[in-house]
């Protein structure tokens, strides 16, 4: 949490992976820096050959969790059009 505060972020993501043969497990946690809690936790299992698909799934799940967290406090994620304005 100290790193998140030092960087001025509201959330940080921490994760790990394990490999056993051709299988991989990826775990991650989305931490709310301000209240020092785990906002969401994720676990994905798959084939090592499909690691990039697992990565894409994890990113999608993190984005969905962030959207839910931010909408709970009245914030929304900036769309590409909003960022360009």
C-alpha positions in Angstrom: 0.0 0.0 0.0 2.9 2.3 0.6 3.9 2.1 -3.0 0.3 3.0 -4.1 0.3 6.0 -1.9 3.7 7.1 -3.0 2.6 6.9 -6.6 -0.7 8.6 -5.9 -2.8 5.7 -7.2 -6.2 4.7 -5.9 -5.6 1.0 -6.8 -2.7 -1.4 -7.3 -2.6 -4.9 -8.7 -0.4 -7.6 -7.3 -0.1 -11.1 -8.8 1.6 -14.4 -9.0 1.8 -17.3 -11.3 2.6 -21.0 -10.9 3.6 -23.5 -13.6 3.3 -27.2 -13.4 4.2 -29.0 -16.6 2.1 -27.4 -19.3 -0.5 -25.9 -16.8 -0.4 -22.4 -15.4 -2.3 -20.7 -12.6 -2.4 -16.9 -12.4 -3.7 -15.2 -9.3 -4.0 -11.5 -8.8 -5.5 -9.1 -6.3 -6.8 -5.6 -6.9 -6.0 -3.5 -3.8 -7.9 -0.3 -2.8 -5.0 1.9 -1.5 -7.1 4.4 0.4 -8.9 1.9 2.6 -6.2 -0.7 2.5 -8.3 -3.6 1.5 -8.4 -6.2 -1.3 -11.2 -5.0 -3.6 -11.2 -8.1 -5.8 -9.3 -11.3 -6.2 -8.8 -13.4 -9.4 -7.7 -16.9 -10.2 -7.3 -18.2 -13.7 -6.1 -21.7 -14.7 -5.1 -22.7 -18.2 -2.5 -24.2 -20.5 0.9 -22.5 -20.6 0.5 -22.4 -24.4 -2.5 -20.2 -23.9 -0.8 -17.7 -21.5 -1.7 -14.7 -23.6 -5.4 -15.6 -23.6 -5.2 -15.9 -19.8 -3.5 -12.5 -19.7 -6.3 -11.0 -21.8 -9.0 -12.6 -19.6 -7.3 -11.3 -16.4 -7.1 -7.8 -17.8 -10.8 -7.9 -18.7 -11.7 -9.1 -15.2 -9.6 -6.4 -13.6 -11.1 -3.7 -15.8 -14.6 -4.9 -14.9 -13.7 -4.9 -11.2 -12.3 -1.4 -11.5 -15.5 -0.2 -13.3 -17.6 -1.6 -10.4 -15.4 0.0 -7.8 -15.3 3.3 -9.5 -19.0 3.4 -10.2 -19.7 2.8 -6.5 -18.0 6.1 -5.7 -19.6 8.0 -8.7 -16.6 7.8 -11.0 -16.3 6.2 -14.4 -13.5 5.0 -16.6 -12.5 7.5 -19.3 -13.5 6.3 -22.8 -11.1 6.9 -25.7 -13.3 9.8 -26.9 -13.3 11.4 -23.5 -9.5 11.1 -23.3 -9.1 12.8 -26.7 -11.3 15.8 -25.7 
